[in-house]
Amino acid sequence: MGDDVITSFREELLRQDKSPATVRNYTNDVDLFIRWMTGTYGEMNVGKVVQRDIIEYRSYLLTNQNAGAATVNRRLASLSKFFDYCIATKRMKGKENPTEGVKTISITDPGPRSIDTASLRRLLREVHVHGSKRD
């Protein structure tokens, strides 16, 4: 199931003039999801994917793969785009996008980092060696 739908999805992304990196990332993300579905449930049928599958995949990425929030959110966005495509091309008849309502992961700003002691000493030394009193 995977290769033909991924190929047609890739062609659609190229038709939409998406960047090569976007096309590569989206298709890779969809391929990883298909492999996860096949490994978890023994099959992958686009028409049978439900929101619960997406939630479990998100959990798998966070706990088993230790994926960061940005990675998980990008993969969810890729799947959303993929399922929109499947609905538009009638691969999912009478269904809504299973990614709808699945929450993304909050990305927390780590804030400013302090300079380590060794780097601070090197900086101050360079100012004293090469700088003026104003520096």
TAVEN-V460491 format. One record per residue. N is the residue number from 1. RES is the residue in one letter. SS is DSSP state (alpha for helix, beta for strand, coil for the rest). PSI is psi in whole degrees, 0 to 359 (* if undefined). OMEGA is omega in whole degrees, 0 to 359 (999 if undefined). Layout:
# TAVEN-V460491
n=N res=RES ss=SS psi=PSI omega=OMEGA
n=N res=RES ss=SS psi=PSI omega=OMEGA
This chain:
# TAVEN-V460491
n=1 res=M ss=coil psi=322 omega=193
n=2 res=G ss=alpha psi=312 omega=189
n=3 res=D ss=alpha psi=317 omega=183
n=4 res=D ss=alpha psi=318 omega=180
n=5 res=V ss=alpha psi=325 omega=177
n=6 res=I ss=alpha psi=320 omega=179
n=7 res=T ss=alpha psi=315 omega=179
n=8 res=S ss=alpha psi=326 omega=176
n=9 res=F ss=alpha psi=316 omega=178
n=10 res=R ss=alpha psi=315 omega=180
n=11 res=E ss=alpha psi=321 omega=178
n=12 res=E ss=alpha psi=318 omega=178
n=13 res=L ss=alpha psi=319 omega=178
n=14 res=L ss=alpha psi=320 omega=177
n=15 res=R ss=alpha psi=326 omega=178
n=16 res=Q ss=coil psi=3 omega=178
n=17 res=D ss=coil psi=38 omega=174
n=18 res=K ss=coil psi=153 omega=181
n=19 res=S ss=coil psi=155 omega=178
n=20 res=P ss=alpha psi=324 omega=179
n=21 res=A ss=alpha psi=319 omega=179
n=22 res=T ss=alpha psi=314 omega=179
n=23 res=V ss=alpha psi=314 omega=180
n=24 res=R ss=alpha psi=313 omega=182
n=25 res=N ss=alpha psi=314 omega=181
n=26 res=Y ss=alpha psi=312 omega=182
n=27 res=T ss=alpha psi=324 omega=177
n=28 res=N ss=alpha psi=318 omega=179
n=29 res=D ss=alpha psi=318 omega=179
n=30 res=V ss=alpha psi=318 omega=178
n=31 res=D ss=alpha psi=318 omega=178
n=32 res=L ss=alpha psi=321 omega=178
n=33 res=F ss=alpha psi=317 omega=180
n=34 res=I ss=alpha psi=317 omega=178
n=35 res=R ss=alpha psi=321 omega=179
n=36 res=W ss=alpha psi=315 omega=179
n=37 res=M ss=alpha psi=315 omega=181
n=38 res=T ss=alpha psi=317 omega=179
n=39 res=G ss=alpha psi=328 omega=183
n=40 res=T ss=alpha psi=316 omega=187
n=41 res=Y ss=alpha psi=356 omega=179
n=42 res=G ss=coil psi=351 omega=179
n=43 res=E ss=coil psi=164 omega=174
n=44 res=M ss=coil psi=112 omega=177
n=45 res=N ss=coil psi=113 omega=184
n=46 res=V ss=alpha psi=320 omega=183
n=47 res=G ss=alpha psi=347 omega=182
n=48 res=K ss=alpha psi=0 omega=179
n=49 res=V ss=coil psi=132 omega=180
n=50 res=V ss=coil psi=168 omega=182
n=51 res=Q ss=alpha psi=322 omega=180
n=52 res=R ss=alpha psi=324 omega=177
n=53 res=D ss=alpha psi=318 omega=180
n=54 res=I ss=alpha psi=319 omega=179
n=55 res=I ss=alpha psi=318 omega=178
n=56 res=E ss=alpha psi=323 omega=178
n=57 res=Y ss=alpha psi=318 omega=177
n=58 res=R ss=alpha psi=316 omega=178
n=59 res=S ss=alpha psi=318 omega=178
n=60 res=Y ss=alpha psi=316 omega=180
n=61 res=L ss=alpha psi=319 omega=182
n=62 res=L ss=alpha psi=316 omega=187
n=63 res=T ss=alpha psi=312 omega=184
n=64 res=N ss=coil psi=323 omega=183
n=65 res=Q ss=coil psi=350 omega=184
n=66 res=N ss=coil psi=37 omega=180
n=67 res=A ss=coil psi=145 omega=178
n=68 res=G ss=coil psi=166 omega=182
n=69 res=A ss=alpha psi=318 omega=181
n=70 res=A ss=alpha psi=321 omega=179
n=71 res=T ss=alpha psi=314 omega=180
n=72 res=V ss=alpha psi=315 omega=181
n=73 res=N ss=alpha psi=321 omega=178
n=74 res=R ss=alpha psi=320 omega=179
n=75 res=R ss=alpha psi=323 omega=176
n=76 res=L ss=alpha psi=320 omega=178
n=77 res=A ss=alpha psi=320 omega=178
n=78 res=S ss=alpha psi=315 omega=180
n=79 res=L ss=alpha psi=322 omega=178
n=80 res=S ss=alpha psi=314 omega=178
n=81 res=K ss=alpha psi=318 omega=180
n=82 res=F ss=alpha psi=313 omega=181
n=83 res=F ss=alpha psi=328 omega=172
n=84 res=D ss=alpha psi=317 omega=178
n=85 res=Y ss=alpha psi=315 omega=181
n=86 res=C ss=alpha psi=323 omega=178
n=87 res=I ss=alpha psi=316 omega=181
n=88 res=A ss=alpha psi=327 omega=181
n=89 res=T ss=coil psi=13 omega=175
n=90 res=K ss=coil psi=22 omega=175
n=91 res=R ss=coil psi=340 omega=178
n=92 res=M ss=coil psi=90 omega=184
n=93 res=K ss=coil psi=129 omega=175
n=94 res=G ss=coil psi=20 omega=181
n=95 res=K ss=coil psi=158 omega=173
n=96 res=E ss=coil psi=165 omega=183
n=97 res=N ss=coil psi=121 omega=182
n=98 res=P ss=coil psi=349 omega=177
n=99 res=T ss=coil psi=348 omega=179
n=100 res=E ss=coil psi=130 omega=177
n=101 res=G ss=coil psi=355 omega=177
n=102 res=V ss=coil psi=123 omega=184
n=103 res=K ss=coil psi=141 omega=174
n=104 res=T ss=coil psi=171 omega=181
n=105 res=I ss=coil psi=134 omega=178
n=106 res=S ss=coil psi=135 omega=176
n=107 res=I ss=coil psi=116 omega=181
n=108 res=T ss=coil psi=138 omega=178
n=109 res=D ss=coil psi=120 omega=183
n=110 res=P ss=coil psi=349 omega=180
n=111 res=G ss=coil psi=178 omega=181
n=112 res=P ss=coil psi=146 omega=177
n=113 res=R ss=coil psi=146 omega=178
n=114 res=S ss=coil psi=156 omega=179
n=115 res=I ss=coil psi=142 omega=180
n=116 res=D ss=coil psi=160 omega=186
n=117 res=T ss=alpha psi=316 omega=181
n=118 res=A ss=alpha psi=318 omega=179
n=119 res=S ss=alpha psi=322 omega=177
n=120 res=L ss=alpha psi=316 omega=179
n=121 res=R ss=alpha psi=318 omega=178
n=122 res=R ss=alpha psi=318 omega=179
n=123 res=L ss=alpha psi=311 omega=180
n=124 res=L ss=alpha psi=322 omega=179
n=125 res=R ss=alpha psi=316 omega=179
n=126 res=E ss=alpha psi=322 omega=178
n=127 res=V ss=alpha psi=317 omega=180
n=128 res=H ss=alpha psi=324 omega=182
n=129 res=V ss=alpha psi=315 omega=189
n=130 res=H ss=alpha psi=350 omega=189
n=131 res=G ss=coil psi=174 omega=175
n=132 res=S ss=coil psi=176 omega=180
n=133 res=K ss=coil psi=328 omega=179
n=134 res=R ss=coil psi=322 omega=180
n=135 res=D ss=coil psi=* omega=999
